[in-house]
Amino acid sequence: FHGKPPLKLTTNRFKELIGLGKYHQYLNYFYGITTEEVLGKIVNSTSTLSESVERERKRSWDLAPEFKPQA
């Protein structure tokens, strides 16, 4: 299973087969999973970006220590 259904169905046919109630539940699940994946990627990329910025900040302080904030 690679995130794709085994059959090619139109949205309307899929909705007819499982019924309107289950279709709404499917959409809630699908949107929830999609949103969770996107948020996870954002958090990971933000974390990586923050680490990169911090490394560059420290590197620049090594090159110009006079600009390093005093503790």
N, C-alpha and C positions, 0 to 999 in steps of 0.2 A: 504494500500500500504506500503510495507516494503522494498522498494528499489529493488524489484524484479519484472520482467514483469509477467503478468498473464499467458503467454504461454511460453513453452520451445521451442525456435527456435535456429537453428544454426546461426552463424554470417552471413553466405552467404544467408540463407533464409530471415533473417531480412533485409539485404541489398537489396535483390531483391524486397521485399514487399514495402519498403519505397523509394527506388531509391537512386542512388549514391549521389546526391546533398544533400538530407536530411540526409543520413547516415553520410556524412562528418560533417554536422551541429550537428548531435547527438553526434558524437565523440568529437567535440570541446566543446560542453556543458558538456558532461560526464567528460572529462579531466579537464575542468575548475572547476567543482564542486569538483571533487576528490582532485585537487591541493589545492583549497581553504580550504577544510576540513583538509588536512594534515598540511597546514601552520597554521591554527587556533590551532590545537593540539600542534604544535611545540611552538607557541607563549605562549600558556597556560602553557605548561610544563616548558618552559624557565623561565617564570614569577614565577612559583611555586618554581623552583630550585633556582632562585635568592633570593627569600624570605627566603628559607631554609638556604642558605649559609649565608645571612646577620644575621639571628637569631643565627646561630652557631658562627659566628664571634663575635657578641656581647656577647654571653655566654662565649666564651674563654677569652674575655677581662675582664669579671667579675672574672674569675678564675685567670688570670695573668695580672693585670692592668698595670704592668711595660711594657708590650708590646703594649699597646694601643697607636695609633698614637696621637701626640699632635695636637690640633686644632690651 
